[in-house]
Amino acid sequence: MKAFNIRKKVLFFLLVLPILMLYLAFSRIEVFKLDVDGHKRSVYFAPADSTQDERSYVVYNTLFKSEKEIVDFLIDYHDKHILKEDIIKYNKLLLFMYFEHSYAMNRNYHEKEDGSDIIYDYMDQCLLKVKYEIKDDFIFVDVAKYHSTYTYKVPMANQNWEIITSIRNLEQHTEYLYQIYKEQKH
């Protein structure tokens, strides 16, 4: 009788596991904004004033998805949500960071006030980082993905805002590619 119960449990497990894996593989990637206020951060890097802002997000349902599929989704998400007005308002620095969900990095994440646990402790889980800075008459856009950072230098002209506010458009306009930094593997 006991052997029969064990067989039922094993059979049940063998039937449920593939269903669970399929569910995870085909579930939609979700992005949640984190309630992290860099202006309150007393250590490491903190936006200095009202001309700087930092926005962090956590990304769920990445299991069984390729890094390319995840980053492509995040680029599309970012392109839909970036605003020209925000880039102008936070002209010294506007930083977006998208982190992979984990036990510590989840949608309820909060930095510790004493600085013992801040968002920058999880940079190894950062899937995509986009930084905007206005210097002189140019907008510098850093796009960090796939262990490389691509810096674009775009003249700040009305006709260029469609390019500036879209990573996809930036990637197509290689004439604005200013610098590429590839992370060295150890």
N, C-alpha and C positions, 0 to 999 in steps of 0.2 A: 504493500500500500504506500509506504514511504517513497519507494523508488518511482512509483507512478506520479506522485506529487512533484518530485524533482523534475521528472520529464516534462510535466505540464508547465512548470516554471521556466525551464530552459526553452521549450517551444514558444511560450509566450514572449520571452525575451528576444528570441530569434525573429519573431514576427514583428515586434514593436520597434526594435532597433532600426531596421531599414526604413520604416515609415517615419520615424523621428529624423533620420538622416536626410530623407527626401524633403521633409518639411523645412529643415534648416537650410538645405541647399536652394530651395525655391522661395524662401521667405524674402520679403522685400527689405532692402537696407533702409534703416531709419536713422535720422540725425536729430539729436536733442541739444539745445543750447544749455551750456553749463552756467550755473549761477556763481561765476567767479569774477570778482571785481578787482582787477589789477591795481586800481588806484589805492586800494586799502593795503596792498602788499608792502611790508616794511623791509623786506630783504630781496636780494637778487635784483631782478628787473621789474620795474613798475612804471607804468605810463606817468610821465612827469606832470602833465597839466591837461587842460581841456582840449589841446590840439592833438592828443594822442589817445588811442583806445585799443583794447585787446579783447577779442571775442573767441571763446573756446567752445568746442562742441564735442560730444561723444557720439560714436557711430556704433550702432547695434546691427546684429544679423550679418556679420561678415564671415562666419564660419562656412567653410566649403566654397568660398568665392575667391577668385584669383585677385592678386594685388591690383592688376590692371583694371579689372571689373569694378573694384571698390573705388579706386582713384578716379576712374571715369565718371562714376556716379557722383562722387564728391565734387568734381569739377563742374558737372552739370548743376548740381545743387548750389554751389557757390555762384556760378554765373547767373542763376535765377534770383539770388538774394542780395548781391552786391549793388550798392547804390552810389551813383555819382556824387550825390550830396554828402554821403558819409566820407568819401575820399577827400572832398574839399574841406569838410568840417574838421576832420582829424588829419590835417595835412602834414604833420610831422611824423606821424606813425599810425597806421591802421593795420592791425595784425589779426589774422584768422588762423586758428589751429583746430584741426580735426583729429581726435584721438580715437583709437580702437577701444571698444568696450572691454573691460576686464573687471576682476573682483574689486580692485581699488578705484579704478577709473570708471565710474558709472554715472548715471544722470543725477544722482544725489551727491556727487562729489563737492566738497567744500575745502578750500585751503585752510590750513591752521594758522591762526593769527600770529603765533610765535615763529612762523617760518619753517617749522620742522617738516611740513608737508605742503609743497606748492606745486602748481601745475607743471612747472619746468622739470620736476622730478620724473615726469612721465614722457619726456620727449622721445624716448625709444618706442613709444606707442603712437607717435604722431604719424598719421597717414598722409596728411597734406597740410602744408603751411603756406599761407599767402600773405605777403606784406606789401603795403603801399606807402610810399614816401614821396612828398613833393619837395624838390630841390631846384631852386632857380625857376626855370620855365619847363622843367621836365618832371614826369612822374616815373619813379622807379618802382617796378613791380617784381618782387622776388617770389618765385613759385618753387617750393621745395617738395619734391616727390621722387619716388624710386631712388632714394639716397643721393640725389643730385639737386642742386639749386640753380635755377635759371633766372637770371636777372635781365629784365627788359627796361630799356630807357626810351620813353615815349614822349615826344613833345606835347606840351599841354595846350592843345588846340581843340576847338569845338568838334572838328571832324574826327578826332581821334578817340573820343569818349566811348564809342562803340567797341573800339579795340581794347581800351584800358579796362573796361568793365566786363571783359570776357576773356577768360584764360584760353578758351578755344581760339578766339580771334588773335590773341597774342601769339600763340603757337604757330599760326599760319603766317604771321608777319615777321619773318626772320630778320628783316632789316632792322628791327628794334631790339634784337637779341644783343645784349651788352656783354654778358659774361656767363660762363657755365662753371660751376664748382661741383666736382664729383667727390663724394666721401670716399676716403681710402679704406679698404677692407684690411683688417689685421690678420 
